[in-house]
Amino acid sequence: MPYRDRVITVCGELVADLIEQPDGSLRPVAGGSPANTALACARLGMPVEFLGRFGADVFGQRARDRLAGAGVGLRGSIQAREPSTLAVATTDAAGHARYAFWTGGTADWQWTDAELEGAPAPSTRAVHTASVASWTLPGALPILAMVGRARAAEDVLVSYDPNTRPALMSPQSRDLVDQAVTRAHLVKVSDEDLATLHPGVHPLDAATRWLSAGPSLVVVTAGSAGAAALRPGRSPVQVPSARVDVVDTIGAGDTFTAGLLLALLGMLPDEDPGPGLLGLDDDEVRQALSTAATASGITCSRAGCEPPTAAELATALGSRP
């Protein structure tokens, strides 16, 4: 099956973000790291399917409408009986987002093996999972099993972003993150995530340890300090962040992931794309990081998670020094 006919499958939570406004009110917006990545992939022109559990309330319906309206496929998603997860998002003076979550008994963490049976579909080119759903029981175990099936398929790239939320994590959560890392070809992780998972260890040292566990490429993002890519036995490749006036950072990391997938999937062979990451030269890796950073910068220049279109990204890349 030709690459252009195959999809990116994204699995994980969709969260109702209640975003604080200048007047102190809260504006509800459909969010959640995996859902945001699926949205960004679709806006960038990639065929994408989202596997999520939509809550039985107005927030779940809004999330469904937002994703479907962007062209995200939802055939494998579940209409759950449980309510949606809520998150209150506030930003500091620099636009950096902070979250407080309401997660008890909500839809996103209730995946069963039966609901993910048959996933990923044979048409899948890449699988991406991320964030709270990947390390919260009971649903994390069926997700990990699905990701393991994807890793076993030689023509599927597996991508992972732990996107830690310290207030929600337990020692068991950290073990589940480690399990997901072993199943991934590509890991995107922030320096803040690594500080949570490996306190007192330099982010690049922690990321290097992960390379021995299974990934071919680990990308560490560091906000305004840019991003670095690590591969076994190679020197890190680094790029600066995009120069933009930051409104807020909501969805920035998720858009980075989408931009990274867009660039890398255009470079990798149809067969065995995961190990194919090892064959990329430094210039190709630098180009992928620059694409991701530029896409992320556009999202940072807007309020909330509003990823760029393919045309907007192309224009921005053309003007970037």
C-alpha positions in Angstrom: 0.0 0.0 0.0 1.5 3.4 -1.0 2.6 5.7 1.8 0.2 8.4 0.9 -2.7 6.0 1.3 -1.7 5.1 4.9 -2.6 6.8 8.1 -1.1 7.9 11.4 -3.0 6.3 14.2 -3.0 8.4 17.4 -4.3 6.8 20.7 -5.0 8.5 24.0 -7.0 11.0 25.9 -9.1 13.9 24.9 -9.6 16.4 27.7 -11.9 19.4 28.1 -9.5 22.2 28.7 -11.0 25.1 30.7 -8.7 27.9 29.7 -8.5 31.0 31.9 -9.3 34.2 30.1 -8.0 37.7 30.9 -11.2 38.5 32.7 -10.8 35.4 34.9 -13.5 33.4 33.2 -12.9 29.9 31.9 -13.4 29.1 28.2 -14.0 25.4 27.4 -11.9 24.0 24.5 -11.4 20.4 23.4 -7.8 19.4 24.2 -5.7 16.6 25.5 -2.2 15.8 24.3 -3.0 12.9 21.9 -6.1 14.6 20.6 -4.1 17.8 20.0 -1.5 15.8 18.1 -4.2 14.2 15.9 -5.7 17.6 15.2 -2.2 19.0 14.3 -1.5 16.1 12.0 -4.8 16.7 10.1 -4.2 20.4 9.8 -0.7 19.6 8.3 -2.3 17.5 5.7 -1.6 14.0 7.0 -4.2 11.3 7.0 -4.9 10.5 10.7 -7.2 8.3 12.7 -7.8 9.0 16.4 -8.5 6.3 18.9 -10.2 8.0 21.9 -13.0 7.5 24.4 -15.5 10.4 24.0 -17.2 11.3 27.3 -21.0 11.2 27.6 -21.5 14.9 27.9 -21.3 18.2 26.0 -17.5 18.2 26.3 -17.2 14.9 24.6 -19.5 16.1 21.7 -17.4 19.2 21.3 -14.2 17.2 21.1 -15.8 14.9 18.5 -17.0 17.9 16.4 -13.6 19.7 16.6 -11.6 16.6 15.5 -14.1 15.5 12.8 -14.3 19.1 11.5 -10.5 19.1 11.0 -10.7 15.8 9.0 -9.5 13.5 11.8 -10.9 9.9 11.3 -12.8 8.6 14.3 -13.9 5.1 13.2 -12.0 3.4 16.0 -13.1 5.8 18.8 -15.5 4.9 21.5 -18.7 6.6 22.7 -18.1 6.1 26.4 -20.6 6.0 29.2 -18.3 7.8 31.6 -17.9 11.7 31.7 -15.1 13.6 30.1 -11.9 14.5 31.8 -11.5 18.2 32.8 -8.4 20.3 33.0 -8.1 23.9 34.1 -5.3 25.6 32.1 -3.7 28.8 33.4 -0.7 30.6 32.0 2.0 32.6 33.7 3.4 36.0 32.5 5.6 34.2 29.9 2.6 32.3 28.5 3.7 28.9 29.9 0.7 26.7 30.6 -0.1 24.9 33.8 -2.9 22.4 34.4 -5.1 21.1 37.2 -7.0 18.0 36.4 -10.3 16.3 37.3 -9.8 12.7 36.4 -11.8 10.5 38.8 -13.9 7.9 36.9 -13.6 9.7 33.6 -13.7 8.1 30.2 -10.1 8.4 29.0 -8.6 5.8 31.3 -11.1 3.0 30.8 -9.8 1.3 27.6 -10.3 -2.5 27.4 -8.6 -5.1 25.3 -11.8 -5.7 23.4 -12.1 -2.0 22.5 -8.6 -2.0 21.0 -8.8 -5.4 19.4 -7.7 -5.2 15.8 -5.8 -1.9 16.4 -3.8 -0.6 14.7 -5.5 -1.1 11.4 -3.5 -2.6 8.5 -3.6 0.8 6.8 -1.5 2.3 9.6 1.9 3.9 8.7 2.7 5.2 12.2 1.3 4.8 15.7 1.6 7.6 18.2 0.5 7.5 21.9 1.2 9.9 24.6 0.4 11.4 28.0 -1.8 10.4 30.9 -3.6 7.6 29.1 -0.3 5.8 28.5 0.5 5.6 32.2 -2.8 5.5 33.9 -4.5 2.2 34.8 -6.5 0.3 33.8 -6.5 1.7 30.3 -2.8 2.0 29.9 -2.3 -1.8 29.6 -4.5 -2.3 26.5 -2.8 0.8 25.0 0.6 -0.7 25.6 -0.5 -4.0 24.1 -1.7 -2.2 21.0 1.6 -0.3 20.8 3.4 -3.6 21.1 1.5 -5.0 18.1 2.5 -2.0 16.1 6.2 -2.4 17.1 6.0 -6.0 15.9 4.7 -4.8 12.5 7.9 -4.0 10.6 6.3 -1.4 8.4 4.9 0.7 11.2 6.7 3.6 13.0 5.9 3.8 16.8 6.1 7.2 18.4 5.7 8.1 22.1 5.6 11.2 24.2 5.2 10.6 28.0 4.0 14.2 28.6 4.2 13.8 32.4 1.8 15.4 34.9 3.5 15.0 38.2 0.4 15.5 40.3 -1.2 12.5 38.6 1.8 10.1 38.5 2.7 7.3 40.8 5.7 4.9 40.9 3.7 2.5 38.8 3.1 5.3 36.3 6.9 5.6 35.8 7.1 1.9 35.2 4.4 2.2 32.5 6.3 5.0 30.9 9.4 2.8 30.8 7.4 0.1 29.1 6.1 2.5 26.5 9.6 3.7 25.8 10.8 0.1 25.1 8.1 -0.3 22.4 8.8 3.0 20.6 11.1 3.8 17.7 10.7 7.5 18.3 10.4 9.2 21.6 9.7 13.0 22.0 10.1 14.2 25.5 10.5 17.6 27.2 13.3 18.4 29.6 10.6 19.0 32.3 9.3 15.4 31.7 12.8 14.0 32.1 13.3 16.0 35.3 10.2 14.4 36.7 11.1 10.9 35.6 14.8 11.1 36.3 15.4 13.8 39.0 18.9 15.1 39.3 20.0 13.6 35.9 20.9 15.9 33.0 18.1 15.7 30.4 20.5 14.5 27.6 22.0 11.9 29.9 18.6 10.6 30.8 17.6 10.5 27.1 20.8 8.6 26.2 19.8 5.9 28.7 16.5 5.5 26.9 18.3 4.8 23.6 19.5 1.5 25.0 16.0 0.4 25.8 14.6 0.3 22.2 14.2 3.7 20.5 16.2 4.6 17.5 15.7 8.4 18.0 15.0 10.4 21.2 14.1 14.1 20.8 14.4 16.3 23.8 12.6 19.7 23.7 13.6 22.5 26.0 11.1 25.3 25.3 12.9 28.5 24.2 16.2 26.7 24.4 15.3 24.6 21.3 15.5 20.9 20.8 18.1 18.1 20.5 17.9 14.7 18.8 19.9 11.7 20.1 20.7 8.5 18.2 22.9 5.6 19.4 26.6 6.2 18.8 26.1 9.7 17.3 26.6 13.2 18.5 23.4 15.1 19.4 21.8 17.3 16.7 20.4 20.5 18.0 18.2 23.3 16.7 17.0 26.6 18.2 13.4 27.3 18.9 11.4 29.4 16.5 11.4 33.1 17.1 7.8 34.1 17.8 5.9 36.3 20.2 4.5 33.7 22.6 0.9 34.0 23.5 0.8 30.7 25.4 2.3 27.2 25.1 -0.9 25.2 25.1 -0.5 22.4 22.5 3.1 23.5 21.6 4.6 20.1 22.4 1.8 18.2 20.6 2.2 20.3 17.5 6.0 19.7 17.7 5.3 16.0 17.5 3.0 16.4 14.5 5.6 18.4 12.7 8.3 15.9 13.5 6.2 13.0 12.2 5.4 15.0 9.0 9.1 15.5 8.3 10.3 12.1 9.3 7.7 10.1 7.5 8.6 11.9 4.3 12.2 10.7 4.7 11.7 7.1 5.8 11.3 4.0 3.7 7.9 2.3 3.5 9.4 -0.9 4.9 11.0 -0.9 8.3 10.7 2.8 9.0 11.6 2.5 12.7 15.2 1.2 12.1 15.3 3.6 9.1 15.6 6.4 11.6 19.2 5.2 12.2 20.0 5.8 8.6 19.1 9.5 8.5 22.1 11.8 8.3 22.6 14.8 10.6 21.2 17.3 8.0 18.0 15.2 7.6 17.5 15.1 11.4 18.2 18.8 11.7 15.6 19.5 8.9 13.0 17.4 10.8 13.7 19.2 14.1 13.5 22.6 12.3 10.1 21.7 10.8 8.8 20.6 14.2 10.1 23.7 16.0 8.6 26.0 13.4 5.2 24.3 13.6 5.3 24.5 17.4 6.3 28.2 17.2 3.2 29.0 15.2 1.0 27.3 17.8 2.7 29.3 20.5 1.9 32.5 18.7 -1.8 31.9 19.1 -4.1 31.5 22.0 -4.9 27.9 22.8 -4.0 24.9 20.7 -4.4 26.2 17.1 -1.9 24.3 15.0 -0.9 25.6 11.6 -2.1 24.4 8.3 0.3 22.8 5.8 0.3 26.1 3.8 1.1 28.2 6.9 3.9 25.9 7.9 5.4 26.0 4.4 5.3 29.8 4.5 7.0 29.9 7.9 9.7 27.4 6.8 10.4 29.5 3.8 11.0 32.6 5.9 13.0 31.0 8.6 16.7 31.7 8.5 
